[in-house]
Amino acid sequence: MALPATVEATQRLLAAGGYVADRALATTVHLALRMGRPLFLEGEPGTGKTEIAKVLAAQLPRRLVRLQCYDGMDLAAAAYEWNHARQLMAIRLAEATGEVQDRAALERGIYDRRFLQERPLLQALDGDPAVLLIDELDRADEPFEAFLLEILADFQITIPELGTIKAKVPPVVVITSNRTREVHDAIRRRCLYHWVDYPDAARERAILRIRAPDVPEKLSAEVVAFVQRLRQGDYFKLPGVAETIDWAMALNALDRQELEPAAVDETLGALLKYQDDIARLRGAEAARLVAEAKQAAAA
């Protein structure tokens, strides 16, 4: 499938996959696709950064190759690893059959592609066109970022024992970060950057209509108004769009047609994920936000 030719076409492509993007985000995604540049998305958890890569993979369509970053991740887990057990078996088989006269040839032979175990970074470069999602890069150690520079600049990986493997069709690269630490400037310079913020009320209601179509319109409007006001408060972890969807679906599963303070108190575990936040909101504060949400939704 050809890449979208305009920003409007990119916005429609994302919408076809259930992603409601504003003009600024659609423009950045469009430029990344047209220019062949990696896309670096930063923002609070739950704002829909990872979902962009999933939608692009589904709509283009391309393989989705996901590298979930974590503390202590190394090149063997992210890019490639030699299958040492198979290499050892090949050496012993050669010794058993008397094929070890040329030691240099044997050493070259055990560093053949058939002994190479591909991990996500190499998988994205090798084979059919892909969308490479490097998710939550800020969770990885800073030295790991150096491994990515060659891929982001030239869409290739150099393996000392084998040589350079370059993508025939460069993957669409999406990098996400929750900003638990700063990502190095060398990564940022190779990417187009966009801060993915919490959506405004109108866009969040549009997202709910797509993601939770069974939720009554009145309940949906009140849920969004409640969450929008909640995000203005000083809480340890503000709810993202994913939590808004979960909460609306939870209330709908209880057959609620509108917000009520008692129902809010009973279902806060779908919206907030820390006990201190739940304890602070439950009771009088929740009742106050319910009243304000009802007024805002009615207006």
PLY file of the C-alpha trace (Angstrom):
ply
format ascii 1.0
element vertex 299
property float x
property float y
property float z
element edge 298
property int vertex1
property int vertex2
end_header
0.00 0.00 0.00
1.29 3.48 -0.92
2.02 5.94 1.85
-0.58 8.68 2.36
0.09 11.65 0.09
-1.23 14.43 2.35
-1.67 15.28 6.01
-5.42 14.85 5.56
-4.87 11.37 4.09
-2.65 10.48 7.06
-5.35 11.70 9.45
-7.92 9.55 7.63
-5.58 6.54 7.70
-5.19 6.86 11.48
-8.95 7.37 11.89
-9.62 4.22 9.86
-7.62 2.34 12.48
-9.60 3.88 15.32
-7.04 6.55 16.25
-8.33 10.12 16.60
-5.33 12.37 15.91
-5.26 16.15 15.96
-3.76 18.10 13.07
-0.36 18.60 14.69
0.15 14.90 15.42
-1.11 13.86 11.98
1.36 16.31 10.39
4.31 14.87 12.30
3.31 11.29 11.44
2.86 12.27 7.79
6.29 13.89 7.60
7.94 10.88 9.24
6.36 8.59 6.65
7.16 10.80 3.65
10.70 11.68 4.73
11.59 8.18 5.94
12.58 9.48 9.36
12.06 7.76 12.71
9.21 9.16 14.81
9.96 9.94 18.46
6.80 10.23 20.58
7.10 11.46 24.13
4.37 12.01 26.70
2.62 10.79 29.80
1.69 7.08 30.01
-1.69 6.25 28.51
-1.83 9.06 25.96
-1.79 6.73 22.94
1.84 6.72 21.81
2.16 2.96 21.39
-1.22 2.77 19.67
0.05 4.93 16.79
2.57 2.26 15.79
-0.08 -0.46 16.02
-2.49 1.50 13.83
0.20 2.29 11.24
1.14 -1.40 11.03
-2.48 -2.43 10.59
-3.40 0.23 8.06
-0.33 0.43 5.80
-0.29 -2.70 6.22
3.09 -3.90 7.50
4.49 -6.32 10.04
4.57 -4.90 13.55
7.90 -5.66 15.24
7.92 -4.53 18.86
10.93 -4.08 21.09
9.72 -3.56 24.66
12.54 -1.84 26.50
13.50 -2.63 30.09
16.29 -2.00 32.55
19.39 -4.05 31.72
18.42 -4.85 28.13
21.44 -5.59 25.94
22.25 -6.14 22.27
21.61 -9.90 22.51
18.02 -9.31 23.59
17.37 -6.39 21.24
19.18 -7.12 17.97
20.79 -10.55 17.55
22.51 -13.41 19.28
24.62 -16.30 18.04
23.18 -19.74 18.71
26.20 -21.10 20.57
24.66 -24.52 21.11
24.15 -25.06 17.37
27.63 -23.71 16.64
29.16 -26.18 19.08
27.18 -29.02 17.53
28.45 -28.02 14.07
32.05 -28.07 15.32
31.65 -31.49 16.92
29.97 -32.86 13.82
32.83 -31.60 11.68
35.34 -33.20 14.06
33.42 -36.49 14.01
33.33 -36.60 10.21
36.94 -35.53 9.80
36.12 -32.18 8.16
38.35 -30.04 10.35
41.45 -29.87 8.14
40.73 -26.24 7.30
40.32 -24.62 10.71
39.83 -21.12 9.27
37.02 -22.31 7.00
35.36 -24.03 9.94
35.49 -20.83 12.00
33.96 -18.87 9.13
31.30 -21.50 8.71
30.03 -21.33 12.26
29.35 -17.60 11.80
26.85 -18.25 9.07
23.37 -16.68 9.03
21.81 -20.05 9.90
23.38 -19.78 13.36
22.13 -16.23 13.91
19.11 -15.71 16.15
17.29 -12.56 15.12
15.83 -10.27 17.75
13.38 -7.41 17.10
15.84 -4.82 15.72
17.26 -7.24 13.17
13.84 -8.74 12.42
12.57 -5.31 11.42
15.41 -4.85 8.91
15.25 -8.33 7.45
12.26 -9.54 5.45
9.01 -7.87 4.45
8.41 -4.16 5.18
7.77 -3.53 8.87
6.81 -1.01 11.49
9.44 -1.11 14.22
8.10 -0.04 17.61
10.81 0.72 20.17
8.52 1.06 23.16
9.40 2.97 26.34
13.02 3.67 25.44
13.40 5.62 28.67
13.18 2.32 30.59
16.40 1.03 28.97
19.84 1.95 30.22
21.47 4.99 28.61
24.36 3.00 27.02
21.80 0.93 25.09
20.86 4.01 23.07
24.24 3.83 21.31
23.16 0.53 19.71
20.26 2.33 18.02
22.20 5.09 16.28
23.25 3.02 13.26
19.72 1.73 12.78
18.10 5.14 13.07
20.60 6.81 10.73
21.13 4.14 8.05
18.59 1.38 8.75
21.33 -1.20 9.09
23.11 -3.31 11.70
26.79 -4.21 11.58
27.61 -7.65 12.99
31.39 -7.97 13.50
31.56 -11.69 12.60
29.21 -11.42 9.62
29.14 -7.93 8.16
26.49 -5.28 7.63
22.82 -6.16 7.17
20.88 -3.30 5.58
17.13 -3.11 5.14
15.93 -3.44 1.55
12.84 -1.46 2.56
13.50 0.80 5.56
11.02 0.14 8.37
8.72 2.79 9.75
10.31 3.43 13.15
8.26 4.65 16.11
10.06 5.31 19.41
8.07 6.07 22.55
9.15 7.49 25.89
7.26 8.24 29.11
10.05 10.63 30.09
11.07 8.84 33.28
14.54 9.99 32.20
15.87 12.14 29.38
16.69 10.36 26.12
20.05 11.37 24.62
20.25 14.17 22.05
21.87 11.80 19.53
18.62 9.83 19.38
16.46 12.96 19.19
18.47 14.46 16.31
17.79 11.43 14.14
14.02 11.60 14.67
11.01 13.80 14.13
9.65 14.67 17.55
6.13 15.10 18.91
4.83 15.48 22.44
1.62 13.45 22.78
-0.51 15.25 25.33
-3.78 14.33 26.96
-6.62 14.99 24.50
-9.10 17.80 24.99
-12.69 16.94 25.88
-13.99 16.87 22.31
-11.26 14.53 21.10
-11.54 12.28 24.14
-15.29 11.93 23.57
-14.58 11.03 19.93
-12.11 8.39 21.11
-14.70 6.95 23.49
-17.28 6.73 20.72
-14.85 4.61 18.70
-13.30 2.53 21.47
-16.38 2.06 23.65
-19.36 2.41 21.30
-21.77 0.68 23.71
-21.37 3.34 26.39
-24.42 5.67 26.45
-23.73 9.17 25.15
-24.72 10.86 28.42
-22.46 8.62 30.48
-19.62 9.08 27.99
-19.90 12.87 28.16
-19.94 12.86 31.96
-17.01 10.45 32.21
-14.90 12.64 29.93
-15.86 15.81 31.81
-14.99 14.12 35.12
-11.59 12.90 33.88
-10.76 16.27 32.32
-11.27 17.94 35.70
-9.45 15.17 37.54
-6.34 15.79 35.42
-6.19 19.33 36.75
-5.61 17.98 40.25
-2.37 17.08 41.99
-2.34 13.29 41.86
0.57 10.86 41.77
-0.53 9.28 38.48
-3.12 10.99 36.32
-5.36 8.72 34.26
-4.61 8.38 30.56
-7.01 7.76 27.71
-6.74 4.01 28.26
-8.00 4.46 31.82
-10.86 6.67 30.62
-11.96 3.90 28.25
-11.65 1.24 30.94
-13.64 3.29 33.43
-16.43 4.08 30.97
-16.70 0.40 30.04
-16.71 -0.60 33.73
-19.57 1.78 34.52
-21.45 0.57 31.47
-20.96 -3.04 32.60
-22.71 -2.06 35.84
-25.62 -0.70 33.73
-25.00 2.89 34.77
-26.57 5.49 32.52
-24.94 8.48 34.22
-22.36 9.28 36.86
-23.33 8.87 40.50
-20.99 9.46 43.48
-21.52 5.96 44.87
-20.73 4.30 41.52
-17.65 6.47 41.14
-16.33 5.43 44.55
-16.91 1.76 43.74
-15.11 1.83 40.39
-12.11 4.09 41.02
-9.79 1.09 40.63
-10.48 1.19 36.88
-9.46 4.85 36.70
-6.67 5.30 39.25
-3.86 2.85 40.00
-2.47 4.07 43.32
-4.22 3.78 46.70
-3.17 7.26 47.81
-4.86 8.76 44.74
-8.01 6.68 45.29
-8.22 7.63 48.96
-7.81 11.30 48.12
-10.52 11.28 45.47
-13.08 9.02 47.11
-15.98 10.65 48.95
-16.54 14.39 48.99
-13.99 15.19 46.26
-15.50 12.62 43.90
-18.99 13.97 44.60
-17.81 17.49 43.80
-16.27 16.41 40.50
-19.41 14.44 39.60
-21.53 17.58 40.08
-19.14 19.66 37.97
-18.98 16.96 35.29
-22.75 16.80 35.03
-22.97 20.55 34.56
-20.23 20.56 31.94
-21.76 17.63 30.05
-25.21 19.23 30.06
-23.74 22.45 28.71
0 1
1 2
2 3
3 4
4 5
5 6
6 7
7 8
8 9
9 10
10 11
11 12
12 13
13 14
14 15
15 16
16 17
17 18
18 19
19 20
20 21
21 22
22 23
23 24
24 25
25 26
26 27
27 28
28 29
29 30
30 31
31 32
32 33
33 34
34 35
35 36
36 37
37 38
38 39
39 40
40 41
41 42
42 43
43 44
44 45
45 46
46 47
47 48
48 49
49 50
50 51
51 52
52 53
53 54
54 55
55 56
56 57
57 58
58 59
59 60
60 61
61 62
62 63
63 64
64 65
65 66
66 67
67 68
68 69
69 70
70 71
71 72
72 73
73 74
74 75
75 76
76 77
77 78
78 79
79 80
80 81
81 82
82 83
83 84
84 85
85 86
86 87
87 88
88 89
89 90
90 91
91 92
92 93
93 94
94 95
95 96
96 97
97 98
98 99
99 100
100 101
101 102
102 103
103 104
104 105
105 106
106 107
107 108
108 109
109 110
110 111
111 112
112 113
113 114
114 115
115 116
116 117
117 118
118 119
119 120
120 121
121 122
122 123
123 124
124 125
125 126
126 127
127 128
128 129
129 130
130 131
131 132
132 133
133 134
134 135
135 136
136 137
137 138
138 139
139 140
140 141
141 142
142 143
143 144
144 145
145 146
146 147
147 148
148 149
149 150
150 151
151 152
152 153
153 154
154 155
155 156
156 157
157 158
158 159
159 160
160 161
161 162
162 163
163 164
164 165
165 166
166 167
167 168
168 169
169 170
170 171
171 172
172 173
173 174
174 175
175 176
176 177
177 178
178 179
179 180
180 181
181 182
182 183
183 184
184 185
185 186
186 187
187 188
188 189
189 190
190 191
191 192
192 193
193 194
194 195
195 196
196 197
197 198
198 199
199 200
200 201
201 202
202 203
203 204
204 205
205 206
206 207
207 208
208 209
209 210
210 211
211 212
212 213
213 214
214 215
215 216
216 217
217 218
218 219
219 220
220 221
221 222
222 223
223 224
224 225
225 226
226 227
227 228
228 229
229 230
230 231
231 232
232 233
233 234
234 235
235 236
236 237
237 238
238 239
239 240
240 241
241 242
242 243
243 244
244 245
245 246
246 247
247 248
248 249
249 250
250 251
251 252
252 253
253 254
254 255
255 256
256 257
257 258
258 259
259 260
260 261
261 262
262 263
263 264
264 265
265 266
266 267
267 268
268 269
269 270
270 271
271 272
272 273
273 274
274 275
275 276
276 277
277 278
278 279
279 280
280 281
281 282
282 283
283 284
284 285
285 286
286 287
287 288
288 289
289 290
290 291
291 292
292 293
293 294
294 295
295 296
296 297
297 298
